[in-house]
Amino acid sequence: MHRVHSLPAYLLERYNEWKANVRPEKLDWFRKLAIEGQNPRAMVIACCDSRLEINSIFGQRTGELFIHRNIANLVPPFTPDGNHHGTGAAVEFAVKHLKVKHILVMGHSQCGGVAGCISMCEGTAPEFEKPESLIGRWLDVLRPGYDAIADVTDPDSRQTALEKEGIHVSLQNLLSYPYVKEAVDAGEVSLHGLWAHIDDMEFETVDGSGRSFVPL
């Protein structure tokens, strides 16, 4: 038997508050989405980190952003091998079926996934090297980024450098998906990279003319 429990009391309390105070104002919009379906203008690929705010920052209404979260906001290379690929499936759905116009890869400071990759690549996290480590095999996607910043010696600077390099890795990997590259080349989809300071939610964005990040 599945060991499934009822909703934690604090979440149930918050839901009931939302249902009483917020839901009535949004019912018409929810019903519109239910009838017409979703038509988001942008896809956001973001980290799972619970501190990273997305919807309220951009002032989006429900249904306007197609959001996919994973550890360290990574996009693996296109690998049509018949295995399970959650991120790739989300990208395929967003581009081929939802026809999004923008894909945003959103990273952030103090990323635990990036810190784990650094530890793994430095040989101080042997548990991630084990073949059965799902975290380790996922963070393998970021290894090329680590190689690119290996000459950064200061720990804090190395962490930030890999967080930003990981965004470049994901943006480059997005172009390995044939339908993404085709849409980008046709001017139908644009790619964007964002990095957030967790402590104040100030954002930096990839400079369109190069690989540097500039304040948003």
Protein Blocks (a to p, Z undefined) as FASTA:
>chain_A
ZZdddddfklmmmmmmmmmmmmmmmmmmmmmmmmnopadfbdcdddfblklcfklmnopa
ehiaccdddehiiacddddehpacfklmmmmmmmmmnopabdcddddehifklmmmmmmm
nopamklmpmklmklmmmmmmmmmmmmmmmpmblklmmmmmmmmmmmmmmmmmmmpmklm
mmmmnopaccddddddfklopacdddfkbmbdcdZZ
